[in-house]
Amino acid sequence: MNDHAIEYPAEPWKIKSVEPIRQTSRPYREQAIRQAGWNPCLLRSEDVYIDLFTDSGTNAMSDRQWAALMTGDEAYAGARSFYVLERAVRTYYGYEHVIPVHQGRGGENIVSRCLIRPGSHIPGNMFFPSTRAHQELNGATFHDVVIDEAHDPSSDHPFKGDVDLAKLAAVIGEYGDAIPYVSLAATVNMAGGQPISMANLAAVRELTGRHGIPIMFDAARAVENAWFVKQREAGWGDRSIAEILLAMCSFTDGAVMSSKKDSFANIGGWIGLRDGELAERARSLALLYEGLHTYGGMAGRDMEAVARGIEESVEESSIRARVGQVEYLGHRLLAAGVPVVRPIGGHCVCIDALAVLPLLPREEFPGQTLAAALYVEGGIRGVERGGLSAGRDPVTGENRYPPMELVRLAIPRRVYTRAHLDMVADCVIRVHEERDRIKRGLRFVHEPSHLRFFQARFVPADGDSIFGG
Ligand SMILES: *Cc1c(COP(=O)(O)O)cnc(C)c1O
């Protein structure tokens, strides 16, 4: 037995409906990635065998969720399905005011417009691309106040999503009244799906409370965070996931939810708020940007699927299998010596591209290069989370190079089998063993101004391939 052997929890579901996927040849994939401008995001999904680009909206809905679709009330105003969603959010997340939005970023737009003014400053436990983009579009400056360990892929800190209270106090000391809220994420995506502890949430609440600063919660993966609290934090092991989730949210004043994550939905989201006056303002903006405040860009049936998904997400067997699958993949890679972010996160395994390709300069985007190589090797699609995703500084226009340059393999919920995960592991291990074959990185031929990683196009920095030449 090696140290990294890990139990693979049997799934609490069986498969009722399947979707064919297709393997392709290596020459086919080399051609495909070239046509996609060396950006896996621009590949056709049919050309991908195992798609780990994101766990967002790519989940398998349950038979109960599909059945719930048929009960959707498509009334323009006051649909019954809205009240079903409202009850689920109030019950499991505890926010009194619930405003549906088409997906998370719709909520980010509205919350940012309500609360941010030019010159605002927003501290947060690491940035998320769409969240920070909305904050910056509205004139705010984002301040990363996550603990240093979050930026160290090899640190085994159990709560790498924790806020560094001294950093937060310093930002409050400097900008005080110009801080409309603190932006907190549960399981920090850019750190590799790392949780925030309950103790830290309480401490942040205490500190911000003294200054009258609200906390806005990014709840996309709060259920996964609740699972880690149950596993790792003293005093919470005997509590249910639902109790922990509610306790986490109780430290916050509002939340934006992307239901495409924890809630197993293909689309949808909501804003949850405690303050009635702020909720009124948010509803009036929702009217302009999303839809009436009782559907917010979602069909009635989507609200039914989200409500049902919320209930399923807090079932312990469900979240155990979900996180266990991710940990299984991560530990297979660790056992083979592949440098991945530790501890293994809740929704993804992140490969440390700087450790795999130490000779490639940052300007040639080692993460993006490694993501392209994984696709060519095995038809597996991951996403860069490094310099390309970080974009340019809005003031100086310089590239931002975050300390970590990762390739994220996000695992959709209830979609892939253990054999698929073994294929992914074998492919990553092969690319790692043969990493010397990757000689050059990539340079832009098209660079979009916002969220550039989605649509950027590249060519190899030298020659016509990243392999040799
Ligand atoms: C997905 C996500 C968002 C944005 O939500 P969308 O539904 O993709 O618009 C915001 N924050 C986090 C942490 C997310 O994972």
The ligand as a MOL file (V3000), in Angstrom:
LIG
                    3D

  0  0  0     0  0            999 V3000
M  V30 BEGIN CTAB
M  V30 COUNTS 15 15 0 0 0
M  V30 BEGIN ATOM
M  V30 1 C -19.2820 29.7330 -11.5090 0
M  V30 2 C -18.9300 30.6770 -10.4640 0
M  V30 3 C -19.3590 32.0030 -10.4920 0
M  V30 4 C -20.1580 32.5800 -11.6420 0
M  V30 5 O -21.3060 31.8620 -11.8680 0
M  V30 6 P -21.8960 31.5730 -13.3450 0
M  V30 7 O -23.0990 30.7560 -13.0510 0
M  V30 8 O -20.8420 30.8430 -14.1120 0
M  V30 9 O -22.2200 32.8800 -13.9610 0
M  V30 10 C -19.0150 32.8100 -9.4420 0
M  V30 11 N -18.2450 32.3610 -8.4320 0
M  V30 12 C -17.8070 31.0900 -8.3650 0
M  V30 13 C -16.9680 30.6340 -7.2280 0
M  V30 14 C -18.1270 30.2200 -9.3830 0
M  V30 15 O -17.6520 28.9830 -9.3460 0
M  V30 END ATOM
M  V30 BEGIN BOND
M  V30 1 1 1 2
M  V30 2 1 2 3
M  V30 3 2 2 14
M  V30 4 1 3 4
M  V30 5 2 3 10
M  V30 6 1 4 5
M  V30 7 1 5 6
M  V30 8 2 6 7
M  V30 9 1 6 8
M  V30 10 1 6 9
M  V30 11 1 10 11
M  V30 12 2 11 12
M  V30 13 1 12 13
M  V30 14 1 12 14
M  V30 15 1 14 15
M  V30 END BOND
M  V30 END CTAB
M  END
